[in-house]
Amino acid sequence: MEMTEKKKTIIIITILAAVALASIFLVSGPASSTDSFSGTYSALDAKRTTVTELMGVTAASSTAISLLPGDAGTPIADQLADLSGYFLFILAAICLEKWMVTISGLMAFRFIIPISCGILIAARLWKNESWKVIGIKLVCFALMLFAIVPASVVVTEKIDESYQASIQQTIEDTRNDNKQIQDTVGEEKDQGVIEKLFDKVKGGVAGQLEKFENTLNKITESIAVLIVTSCAIPIAVIIFFLWLVKLLTGVSVQIPYGKLKKPGKPGM
């Protein structure tokens, strides 16, 4: 005996209502709890520590190089000082990721999925296909929103493992170079005396400048890696999820954007 259309509707509505209630009362709590994402938080905290350490040694290098006699180190010191803006950008991206870890679970399971279930129920009752598509899009968006940060962190951890030793070595070498200059100069203020002090150091002033040029290059490379792992990869993960949603459901979930229109001619 075939199931009547009315019974199918009742079963579907019951399932959707149960999903909405479970999403609100059973899933949203764990999905927005920091305890559920301890590994993700630890990875983001480790990256934030690396960024702050790099920021600190970069600022110290800019100060240390200004202690060298003459103005030869001024361009390098200025470039090192200019890198602070990149560090702040990366830190902001990491903080946004940490915020998104819990808020995305809350938004997805307490609000978006229940709303989408309500839309799907209405679509079934009024047999409206456009509402059904909207409901499916919202479900896909909620799941994508929830998964994007943990997924991007898993991907970036693999890249971070490859470069972490190099970045830590850069931090250590930079600290040693800064300490060497500070120990050499000490409390001395006379430029002539400072120049004589550096003549006794291996490589002299020219050698110290070469070290800081290498430091600038290494720190710039580290910043490039951190920008990729903190910004570029999360964006790539979003694009991948959009493609995956379209592949599995046939529903195209597009990111809205404003379309520029050419101004019409007067009288047209």
C-alpha positions, -999 to 999 in steps of 0.1 A, spaced: 0 0 0 15 33 -11 19 61 14 -5 90 7 9 124 0 -6 137 33 12 111 53 45 119 35 40 156 44 33 148 80 64 126 83 86 152 66 73 180 88 78 159 119 114 151 109 122 188 101 106 199 134 127 173 153 158 184 135 151 221 144 145 213 181 176 190 183 197 217 166 186 243 192 186 222 224 211 194 217 237 206 192 240 243 196 255 240 231 285 217 222 289 234 188 295 268 205 316 255 235 353 262 236 359 228 251 347 212 219 374 230 199 404 229 223 427 216 196 417 245 172 421 270 200 456 256 209 467 259 173 455 295 169 470 304 203 504 289 192 502 310 159 493 341 179 523 336 202 546 332 171 533 364 156 537 384 189 573 370 192 581 381 157 566 415 163 587 419 194 620 410 178 612 431 148 606 462 169 637 454 189 657 450 157 645 484 145 657 500 177 690 480 178 700 490 143 695 526 151 723 523 176 748 516 149 771 546 140 761 567 110 729 566 90 736 535 70 712 514 90 683 539 88 666 524 57 666 489 71 653 502 105 625 520 87 615 489 68 615 468 99 593 494 116 569 494 87 563 456 92 543 462 123 512 469 102 514 434 87 517 418 122 486 437 134 467 425 103 477 389 110 468 391 147 434 406 137 428 376 114 438 351 141 415 368 166 386 367 141 392 330 135 391 324 173 358 344 175 343 325 146 351 291 161 323 294 187 300 321 172 297 302 140 284 271 158 259 292 178 247 310 147 245 278 126 227 255 150 206 278 172 194 302 144 201 293 108 193 256 107 160 260 127 150 289 104 158 268 74 138 239 87 108 263 92 112 275 56 114 239 43 82 231 63 64 260 47 77 250 13 63 215 18 29 228 30 25 253 2 44 233 -24 67 262 -31 99 251 -49 117 285 -45 113 283 -7 127 248 -8 158 260 -26 162 288 0 159 264 28 185 240 13 209 270 7 205 281 43 213 245 56 244 244 33 255 278 44 251 269 81 272 237 78 298 256 58 299 284 84 304 259 112 331 238 94 352 265 78 375 276 107 383 240 120 389 229 84 412 258 76 431 253 108 437 216 100 451 226 66 473 254 79 487 232 107 505 212 80 520 243 65 529 257 99 548 225 107 570 229 77 579 265 85 577 266 123 613 256 128 625 282 103 604 309 119 616 300 154 652 300 142 647 335 127 633 347 161 663 332 180 689 346 156 673 381 156 673 381 194 710 372 195 719 399 169 699 425 189 716 414 222 751 416 205 745 452 195 731 463 228 760 446 247 785 463 224 771 497 227 761 495 264 755 530 278 779 547 254 766 578 236 796 590 218 794 580 181 831 580 176 836 556 205 807 534 194 823 531 159 856 520 175 837 494 196 822 479 165 856 478 147 865 451 173 834 431 165 836 405 138 826 421 105 823 456 120 794 478 112 792 465 76 789 429 90 761 440 114 742 457 85 744 425 64 730 405 94 700 429 96 694 427 59 692 390 62 669 394 92 647 417 72 644 391 44 637 363 68 610 382 87 594 393 55 593 356 44 578 346 77 551 373 73 543 360 39 538 325 53 516 338 81 494 358 57 489 327 36 480 305 66 459 331 84 441 347 54 446 330 21 439 295 31 406 303 50 394 321 18 404 291 -3 385 268 21 354 289 16 357 286 -21 362 248 -18 331 245 4 310 265 -21 322 242 -49 315 211 -28 280 223 -19 272 229 -56 287 195 -65 267 175 -39 234 193 -40 233 210 -74 225 242 -56 247 272 -64 255 291 -33 269 325 -44 286 352 -23 265 383 -29 282 413 -44 272 447 -57 271 451 -95 283 484 -109 260 499 -134 269 525 -159 251 558 -154 224 563 -180 225 592 -204 202 621 -196 168 617 -212 171 579 -216 
